[in-house]
């Protein structure tokens, strides 16, 4: 699998699937989640509400992933995953890694070949960017998947630099 890093807006990516750093309600929020819901339009929210009414009445559990339409996004699907909130007092890295593993599993079920990822949990959930980058990239690089390209779409220069450094360390 090819891993690429792009500084930009994940809602503009022409890919098979965009991964959404969702909150457990699946009903939109801030950051990446809000941007995907706003740009994707009401079809995404409609499918998320249906998921809440059926399989995920209490919300999508942390570390899990589920897909919906991409609505008006230039992608076919949105894969929603709920990252853990960072806590110094508790190691939740396995949950963060699970977000990437489960997103790739869902991508394989959808036969998606190009998937755009954000830096899950590295925004308002407070995960330190360097550590988030290492966990994301090391997990994706060792994953067993049919995905051909994992594209990390990083909103700012700080995130892009952290992911570049982590990728260089992993490839060394």
Secondary structure, DSSP 8 states (H G I E B T S, - for coil): -EEEEEES-GGG--EEEEEEEE-TT-S--SHHHHHHHHHH-HHHHHHHHHHHHTT-TT---TT-EEEEE-TTSSEEEEEEEE-----TTS--HHHHHHHHHHHHHHHHHHT--EEEE--TTSSTT---HHHHHHHHHHHHHH-----SEEEEEESSHHHHHHHHHHHHHHH-
